[in-house]
Amino acid sequence: QSALTQPRSVSGSPGQSVTISCSGPGSNVGVNNFVSWFQQHPGKVPQLIIFDVSKRPSGVPDRFSGSKSANTASLTISGLRAEDEADYYCCSYVDNYTWVFGGGTKLTVL
Amino acid sequence: EVQLVESGGGLVQPGGSLRLSCAASGFIFSSYAMSWVRQVPGKGPEWVASISGTGNSPYYADSVRGRFTISRDNSKNTLYLQIKSLRVEDTALFYCAKAQPESYFDGSGYSVHYNLDVWGKGTTVTVSS
């Protein structure tokens, strides 16, 4: 499985919304709803913030939302805050306990 | 609280071996598949290997198959990754992660897929001469 494609970076001002895309040629992104998103602050562990395209684990603010259209999944962060500045990775479950990740998007809060 | 604590990383020469461990607590370890994921600084995570809850079914990324062996000891709540024939490109932070099952309707019945919901803090493997 090839890695998923994400933009290298996005930016936005506090209070604004940003959207990060995630796609893969003929990948599972378009076949099923098994896309998840992770947030990773520098030197920290990746934290699951979205699973099954649009579901949020307990404790994740509803400012984080996910969606999918065809072969592209998206993570939208609304009401940007300084603490949202981090790297974001999409991930797609393939089968038999195997996953493929995106290369990551660095979010800068201006 | 679910906790995963990795250990066993270190500096090793190319061609060398290491055994990584992941001590789990806060959940019924034997009921969950577990995985190893590695990450090179500045790069995206890379799934490396997984093993079913019983330990009978291991799965590997093509990049490590034949060199890495995943195993578990459910009596000790511990996951392992034996790494052989290490290469410079294996240098990374190795995380263990818990595979949380989620059911879904596939049109004809219910099936299960998995999400990596909890990760440990990782252990660093550095391969250098």
Boltz contact constraints between the chains, C-beta under 6 A:
constraints:
  - contact:
      token1: [A, 34]
      token2: [B, 113]
      max_distance: 6.0
  - contact:
      token1: [A, 36]
      token2: [B, 115]
      max_distance: 6.0
  - contact:
      token1: [A, 45]
      token2: [B, 119]
      max_distance: 6.0
  - contact:
      token1: [A, 45]
      token2: [B, 121]
      max_distance: 6.0
  - contact:
      token1: [A, 46]
      token2: [B, 119]
      max_distance: 6.0
  - contact:
      token1: [A, 48]
      token2: [B, 117]
      max_distance: 6.0
  - contact:
      token1: [A, 51]
      token2: [B, 115]
      max_distance: 6.0
  - contact:
      token1: [A, 89]
      token2: [B, 44]
      max_distance: 6.0
  - contact:
      token1: [A, 93]
      token2: [B, 113]
      max_distance: 6.0
  - contact:
      token1: [A, 93]
      token2: [B, 114]
      max_distance: 6.0
  - contact:
      token1: [A, 96]
      token2: [B, 59]
      max_distance: 6.0
  - contact:
      token1: [A, 97]
      token2: [B, 33]
      max_distance: 6.0
  - contact:
      token1: [A, 97]
      token2: [B, 50]
      max_distance: 6.0
  - contact:
      token1: [A, 97]
      token2: [B, 59]
      max_distance: 6.0
  - contact:
      token1: [A, 97]
      token2: [B, 99]
      max_distance: 6.0
  - contact:
      token1: [A, 98]
      token2: [B, 59]
      max_distance: 6.0
  - contact:
      token1: [A, 99]
      token2: [B, 47]
      max_distance: 6.0
  - contact:
      token1: [A, 101]
      token2: [B, 44]
      max_distance: 6.0
  - contact:
      token1: [A, 101]
      token2: [B, 45]
      max_distance: 6.0
  - contact:
      token1: [A, 102]
      token2: [B, 44]
      max_distance: 6.0
  - contact:
      token1: [A, 103]
      token2: [B, 44]
      max_distance: 6.0
  - contact:
      token1: [A, 104]
      token2: [B, 44]
      max_distance: 6.0
